[in-house]
Amino acid sequence: MRKFAFCILLLFCLISAAPLALAQSRTKASAAFTYFPEKGEDQYNQRITNKTIPLSADEFVILSRQAIDSYTVEKYNTDLKKAWQATIPLKETETVEAFFKSDAAATVITRRTNETTQQLYGYHINLQSGQMQEATLLLDAPLKGRRASIATSADGSKLLAYRYHTDNDQQIKDISGTLYNGSLKKVAETKYNLSDVFGILTAEVKVSNSGEQYICLISDNMNRLTVRQYSPGVKSAKVMSVLVGGVFDGIKVYITDSKFELMPNNTLYGAVLTAEEESGKYYSLKAVRFDFEAEDMVFAEEFRFTPAYVEKVTALDKNASSKRLEDIYLSDLLLTADGKLTVIAEKKYTSGGENAPYFAEELHLFTYDEYMGSAWSSVLLKQQQAPADEAFSGISYRANVSNNTIHLLTLEDLNGKYDLYLRQIDTKTGRTTVPKAVGLNVASDKNVAYVKDFTAWLTDKNVITVVRPSKKAAGLRLSHIQLK
């Protein structure tokens, strides 16, 4: 295994020494856009982060809240000509939980509650005609206990609606649900007995295009990482498990954050951040590839957050009030066509209080080759701030992988220019371009100027986004941006 090549990319030092580059983009089409801000229960973990879904290089569907009591799904082409619109009326206690598409339909999942029950409903919308079927009841569960949830396959052909069964201490003992196809027709009832797993605190479900279900568990009081694979028609599960926390060199360590991603090649990847129990300091990043077909777990080399690493990171931000890593969360697991995995963690926080602003700052990137050997790491510095009512809806970043390049799009104020900025990262070398202004000249007043959830790449050069340019500051615009 190659030694870990550590490189800190001092982008902002380069920016201060030279003018910012322009991305040479142009707005190919633009249309007025109605937007009602949504403030969810958990600002750090939005339920729907992608509200624009590409159908092809020329068409897309978009989910938006255009009234207090309804959502709409709309289909557009790249000239922003609307093909159809379907309206989903919401009851008083109904919230939108998921949005995805299959080959034939766009689907919206909602959750309704009353005093005793929670119900998941599916709205199936034909992609050609825009015709919406009557809402389908997918799951009915007691309101008491953990929130019911949804897992969908990447191609939208499989949907699992499931609920948790817990003991009196809210510890997960079982998971049950129903598997549906892309037309919301029932395929099978499912039940996962987890009573033999000790101390489950989090359980996440993934579903493959062929119907396999993966139960991803953090157990043993935040020390063990376990994945169980259940295949259609097979009663027994395949299990892979590894102890991640414990005592290392006299230091007790536990899992503080985790993220799993089922990739298009049907391989599951997981990453965890660990921290020292006594001090709370970040200890390491660990990444794992779960290859159930080969019945093999492949472990990446542990990346330690050594004092030298922390010193280099904190030295990047001259305004940093702390000389330790803080508020770092796993945000993305990205896989290139040739099998390179990039793990991205982001610093995100709020300063506290009801009306306190939100911040999104440096990105930590760790890339592994196709054998899970350590390739390179880097830190990209950014400084983003948003008011409490917007939270992370406009700040943070949007990522897209094309061949061996990661494209990162952010809203930032650099050298007095408030705009969307594009960074491009070569996953072979870690080389990152300086931020390039897209050239939209985003409005910089106190009103909403950019909504990240609607940003999507149709191709590596064509981006759909919702933004308010300063020249048209009257309202938000749905825009098709072409990068050159």
C-alpha positions in Angstrom: 0.0 0.0 0.0 1.3 3.4 -0.9 2.1 5.9 1.8 -0.6 8.5 2.4 0.2 11.6 0.5 -1.0 14.6 2.5 -1.5 17.9 0.7 -3.2 21.0 2.1 -4.4 23.1 -0.8 -4.0 26.8 0.3 -6.6 28.1 -2.1 -7.3 31.3 -0.2 -3.6 32.2 -0.2 -3.6 31.9 -3.9 -6.8 34.0 -4.1 -5.3 36.8 -2.2 -2.4 37.0 -4.5 -4.2 36.8 -7.8 -7.6 37.9 -9.3 -10.3 35.3 -9.3 -10.9 33.4 -12.5 -14.2 33.4 -14.4 -15.8 30.1 -15.3 -16.9 31.5 -18.7 -20.5 30.4 -18.2 -23.6 31.7 -19.7 -27.3 31.5 -18.8 -29.0 29.6 -21.6 -32.5 30.0 -20.1 -34.2 31.6 -17.1 -37.7 31.6 -15.7 -39.5 33.1 -12.7 -39.5 30.6 -9.8 -41.9 30.5 -6.8 -40.4 29.3 -3.6 -41.7 28.9 0.0 -38.8 28.4 2.5 -38.9 25.2 4.4 -37.6 24.9 7.9 -37.3 21.3 8.9 -37.0 19.7 12.3 -33.3 18.9 11.8 -31.4 21.6 10.0 -28.3 19.4 9.8 -30.0 16.4 8.2 -32.5 17.4 5.5 -34.8 14.7 4.4 -34.8 15.8 0.8 -31.5 17.4 -0.4 -32.1 16.9 -4.2 -35.2 18.6 -5.4 -34.1 18.7 -9.1 -33.7 15.2 -10.7 -32.3 14.9 -14.2 -34.2 12.6 -16.6 -31.7 13.0 -19.4 -29.2 15.6 -20.7 -32.3 17.5 -22.0 -35.0 17.1 -19.4 -35.5 17.2 -15.6 -38.3 17.1 -13.0 -38.4 19.5 -10.0 -40.2 19.3 -6.6 -41.1 22.6 -5.0 -43.4 24.1 -2.4 -45.4 26.7 -4.2 -48.1 27.2 -1.6 -48.4 26.7 2.1 -50.6 23.6 1.7 -49.2 21.9 -1.4 -46.2 20.8 -3.4 -45.8 20.6 -7.1 -43.8 18.3 -9.4 -42.9 19.9 -12.8 -41.2 18.5 -15.8 -39.0 20.9 -17.9 -36.7 20.8 -20.9 -33.4 22.7 -21.0 -35.1 25.7 -22.6 -37.2 25.7 -19.4 -40.4 25.0 -21.3 -42.8 23.2 -18.9 -44.2 19.9 -20.1 -46.6 19.4 -17.2 -47.3 20.1 -13.6 -48.8 17.9 -10.9 -50.0 19.3 -7.6 -49.9 17.4 -4.3 -52.2 18.8 -1.7 -51.0 18.4 1.9 -53.0 17.8 5.0 -52.3 19.9 8.1 -49.9 17.3 9.6 -48.5 16.0 6.3 -44.8 16.5 5.4 -42.8 15.5 2.4 -40.3 12.7 3.1 -38.7 11.6 -0.2 -38.6 12.4 -3.9 -37.2 10.1 -6.6 -37.8 8.8 -10.1 -37.9 5.5 -11.9 -37.9 4.9 -15.7 -41.6 5.6 -15.9 -42.5 7.8 -13.0 -41.6 10.5 -10.5 -42.6 9.6 -6.9 -43.2 11.7 -3.8 -43.4 10.1 -0.4 -45.3 12.0 2.4 -45.8 11.3 6.1 -49.2 11.9 7.9 -49.7 11.9 11.6 -52.5 12.0 14.1 -52.6 11.5 17.9 -51.6 7.8 17.7 -50.4 6.8 14.2 -47.9 7.8 11.5 -48.6 6.8 7.9 -46.4 6.9 4.8 -48.1 7.7 1.4 -46.8 7.5 -2.1 -47.7 9.8 -5.0 -46.9 8.2 -8.4 -46.7 10.6 -11.3 -46.3 9.4 -14.9 -43.2 11.0 -16.5 -44.8 11.3 -19.9 -48.2 12.6 -19.2 -47.9 14.1 -15.7 -50.9 12.1 -14.6 -50.9 11.4 -10.9 -52.4 8.3 -9.3 -54.4 8.4 -6.1 -52.1 8.4 -3.1 -51.1 4.8 -2.0 -50.8 4.0 1.7 -47.4 2.3 2.1 -47.0 2.0 5.9 -49.2 2.4 9.0 -47.3 2.5 12.3 -47.8 3.8 15.9 -46.6 7.4 16.3 -45.0 6.5 19.6 -41.4 5.4 19.0 -38.9 6.2 16.2 -39.9 7.9 13.0 -40.9 5.6 10.1 -38.7 5.8 7.0 -38.1 5.2 3.4 -35.3 3.6 1.4 -35.2 3.6 -2.4 -32.9 2.0 -5.0 -30.8 4.2 -7.2 -32.9 3.5 -10.3 -36.2 3.9 -8.4 -37.4 0.4 -9.2 -37.5 -0.6 -5.5 -38.9 1.1 -2.5 -38.9 -0.1 1.1 -41.2 1.6 3.7 -40.1 0.5 7.2 -40.5 1.1 10.9 -38.4 0.4 14.0 -39.5 -1.7 16.9 -37.8 -0.6 20.1 -37.8 -1.5 23.8 -38.7 0.8 26.7 -35.3 2.5 26.4 -35.9 3.2 22.7 -33.2 0.7 21.8 -33.8 -0.9 18.3 -34.7 -4.6 18.5 -36.3 -5.2 15.1 -37.1 -3.5 11.8 -40.2 -4.4 9.7 -41.6 -3.0 6.5 -42.9 -3.6 3.0 -41.0 -3.7 -0.3 -42.6 -2.1 -3.3 -41.7 -1.9 -7.0 -41.5 1.4 -9.0 -45.3 1.4 -9.6 -45.9 1.2 -5.8 -47.1 -2.4 -6.0 -46.4 -4.6 -3.0 -43.5 -7.1 -3.6 -42.9 -8.6 -0.2 -43.3 -8.0 3.6 -39.9 -7.8 5.3 -38.8 -8.3 8.9 -35.2 -8.0 10.3 -34.6 -9.5 13.7 -31.8 -7.6 15.4 -32.4 -8.8 19.0 -28.9 -10.5 19.0 -27.2 -7.2 18.4 -26.2 -5.3 21.5 -26.7 -1.5 22.0 -28.0 -0.4 18.6 -28.1 3.4 18.5 -28.5 4.0 14.7 -29.8 1.7 11.9 -29.9 2.8 8.3 -31.4 0.8 5.4 -30.2 0.7 1.8 -31.9 -1.0 -1.1 -30.2 -2.1 -4.3 -31.7 -2.1 -7.9 -32.1 -5.9 -7.7 -33.9 -5.8 -4.3 -31.2 -6.7 -1.8 -31.7 -4.9 1.5 -28.7 -3.7 3.6 -29.1 -2.9 7.3 -26.3 -0.7 8.4 -25.8 -0.7 12.2 -23.8 1.3 14.7 -23.9 -0.9 17.8 -22.1 -1.9 21.0 -22.6 1.6 22.4 -21.1 3.4 19.3 -18.1 1.0 19.0 -19.1 -1.6 16.3 -19.9 -1.3 12.6 -22.2 -4.0 11.2 -23.9 -4.6 7.9 -26.5 -7.3 7.1 -27.5 -8.2 3.6 -30.9 -9.7 3.0 -31.6 -11.1 -0.5 -35.0 -11.6 -2.0 -36.2 -15.2 -1.4 -33.4 -15.9 1.1 -34.3 -16.2 4.8 -30.8 -16.0 6.3 -28.7 -12.8 6.1 -25.1 -12.3 5.2 -23.3 -10.4 8.0 -20.1 -8.3 8.0 -19.0 -6.7 11.3 -16.0 -4.9 12.6 -15.1 -3.3 16.0 -14.1 0.3 15.2 -14.1 1.8 18.7 -12.3 0.6 21.8 -9.0 1.3 23.5 -6.0 2.2 21.4 -2.7 3.1 22.9 -4.5 3.7 26.2 -7.1 6.0 24.6 -10.7 5.1 24.6 -12.3 5.8 21.3 -15.9 5.7 20.0 -17.8 6.4 16.8 -19.1 9.9 16.6 -20.4 10.0 13.0 -21.1 7.6 10.2 -22.2 7.5 6.5 -23.0 4.7 4.2 -23.5 4.7 0.4 -24.7 1.9 -1.9 -22.9 2.6 -5.2 -24.1 1.9 -8.7 -21.8 -1.2 -8.9 -23.9 -2.7 -6.0 -21.0 -2.3 -3.6 -21.6 -0.7 -0.2 -19.1 1.7 1.3 -19.1 3.0 4.8 -17.1 5.7 6.6 -16.9 6.6 10.3 -15.3 9.4 12.3 -14.1 8.4 15.7 -13.3 10.6 18.8 -11.6 10.3 22.1 -14.1 9.6 24.8 -12.4 11.7 27.5 -11.5 14.8 25.6 -14.0 14.7 22.7 -11.1 15.3 20.2 -11.5 13.8 16.7 -9.3 10.7 16.6 -9.5 9.2 13.1 -11.4 8.5 9.9 -12.0 4.9 8.9 -13.4 3.7 5.6 -14.7 0.2 4.6 -15.9 -1.5 1.4 -18.4 -4.2 2.0 -18.3 -6.6 -1.0 -21.0 -9.2 -0.3 -20.6 -10.8 -3.7 -17.0 -11.6 -2.9 -17.8 -12.0 0.8 -15.0 -9.6 1.6 -14.6 -6.5 3.8 -11.8 -4.2 2.5 -10.4 -1.8 5.1 -8.7 1.5 4.1 -5.7 2.6 6.1 -6.9 4.6 9.1 -6.4 8.3 8.8 -5.3 9.8 12.1 -6.1 13.4 13.0 -2.7 13.9 14.5 -1.6 17.2 16.2 0.4 18.0 13.0 -2.8 17.6 10.9 -4.8 19.7 13.3 -2.2 22.4 13.4 -2.0 22.7 9.6 -5.8 22.9 9.3 -6.3 25.5 12.0 -3.5 27.6 10.6 -5.5 28.0 7.4 -8.1 30.1 9.1 -6.6 33.1 10.8 -9.9 33.9 12.4 -10.3 30.5 14.0 -11.0 30.8 17.7 -10.0 27.2 18.5 -6.9 25.2 17.8 -8.7 21.9 17.5 -11.1 20.3 15.0 -14.7 21.0 15.8 -18.1 20.4 14.2 -16.9 18.1 11.5 -19.5 15.9 9.8 -19.3 13.3 7.1 -21.2 14.7 4.1 -20.4 12.7 0.9 -19.0 9.4 -0.3 -18.3 9.7 -4.0 -17.1 7.0 -6.4 -15.5 7.6 -9.8 -16.0 5.3 -12.8 -12.5 3.7 -12.2 -13.3 2.8 -8.6 -11.7 5.7 -6.6 -13.6 6.6 -3.4 -13.6 10.2 -2.0 -14.9 10.8 1.5 -15.8 14.4 2.2 -16.4 15.8 5.7 -17.5 19.4 6.3 -17.4 21.8 9.2 -20.9 23.0 9.9 -22.3 24.7 12.9 -24.5 27.4 14.4 -23.3 29.8 17.1 -26.4 29.0 19.3 -29.6 30.8 20.1 -32.9 31.1 18.3 -31.8 33.6 15.7 -28.1 32.7 15.5 -26.5 32.4 12.1 -25.3 29.2 10.5 -21.8 28.5 9.2 -20.3 26.1 6.6 -16.5 26.1 6.5 -13.6 23.9 5.5 -14.0 20.6 3.5 -11.8 17.7 4.4 -11.3 15.3 1.4 -9.8 11.8 1.6 -9.4 9.7 -1.5 -8.7 6.0 -1.9 -7.8 4.0 -5.0 -9.7 1.0 -6.3 -8.0 -1.3 -3.8 -8.9 1.1 -0.9 -5.3 2.1 -0.6 -4.8 5.7 0.6 -4.1 8.0 -2.3 -4.3 11.7 -1.1 -6.0 14.0 1.2 -6.6 17.8 1.2 -8.5 20.6 2.9 -10.4 23.2 1.0 -11.1 26.4 3.0 -14.3 28.3 2.5 -16.2 30.8 4.6 -20.0 30.7 4.3 -22.7 32.2 6.6 -26.5 32.3 6.4 -29.2 33.7 8.7 -31.1 31.3 11.0 -34.2 31.1 8.8 -32.2 29.9 5.8 -29.7 27.7 7.7 -28.0 25.4 5.2 -30.4 25.9 2.3 -28.0 28.1 0.4 -24.6 27.5 2.0 -22.5 24.3 2.2 -21.8 22.8 -1.4 -23.2 20.7 -4.2 -20.9 18.0 -5.7 -21.0 16.2 -9.0 -18.6 13.4 -10.3 -17.7 13.3 -14.0 -15.1 10.7 -15.1 -12.2 11.4 -12.7 -13.2 14.9 -11.7 -15.3 16.2 -8.8 -17.1 19.4 -9.4 -17.9 21.5 -6.3 -20.3 24.4 -6.5 -20.6 26.9 -3.6 -22.1 30.3 -2.9 -19.4 32.6 -1.5 -18.2 36.2 -1.2 -14.6 36.2 -2.4 -12.7 39.4 -2.8 -16.0 41.4 -2.7 -17.7 39.3 -5.4 -20.8 37.4 -4.3 -21.4 34.6 -6.7 -21.6 30.8 -7.3 -18.0 29.4 -7.5 -16.8 26.3 -9.2 -13.9 24.1 -8.0 -12.7 21.1 -9.9 -10.8 18.3 -8.2 -8.7 15.7 -10.1 -9.3 12.5 -8.2 -6.0 11.0 -9.5 -3.8 13.7 -8.1 -5.8 15.7 -5.7 -5.0 18.8 -7.7 -7.8 21.4 -7.2 -8.5 24.5 -9.4 -8.9 27.9 -7.8 -12.5 28.9 -7.3 -14.0 30.2 -10.5 -16.9 32.7 -10.4 -19.8 31.4 -12.5 -20.6 35.0 -13.4 -24.2 35.2 -12.1 -23.5 38.2 -9.8 -25.8 36.9 -7.1 -27.9 39.4 -5.2 -26.3 40.2 -1.9 -29.1 41.7 0.1 -30.8 40.1 3.1 -33.4 38.1 1.0 -33.0 34.5 -0.3 -30.6 34.6 -3.3 -29.8 30.9 -3.8 -31.4 27.6 -3.0 -28.9 24.8 -3.1 -31.4 21.9 -3.1 -32.5 22.8 -6.7 -29.0 22.6 -8.1 -28.4 19.6 -10.4 -26.0 18.7 -13.2 -27.6 17.5 -16.4 -24.1 17.0 -17.8 -20.7 18.1 -16.6 -21.2 21.4 -18.4 -24.9 22.0 -18.0 -26.3 22.9 -14.5 -29.9 23.6 -13.4 -30.1 26.0 -10.4 -32.4 28.4 -8.6 -30.7 31.8 -8.0 -31.5 35.5 -7.8 -29.0 37.5 -9.9 -28.6 41.1 -8.8 -29.7 42.4 -12.2 -33.1 40.6 -11.7 -33.4 41.1 -8.0 -37.2 41.0 -8.0 -37.3 37.3 -7.4 -35.7 33.9 -7.7 -35.1 32.5 -11.1 -35.0 28.9 -12.3 -31.9 28.9 -14.5 -30.1 26.7 -17.0 -26.4 27.5 -16.8 -23.9 26.3 -19.4 -20.3 26.1 -18.2 -17.5 26.3 -20.8 
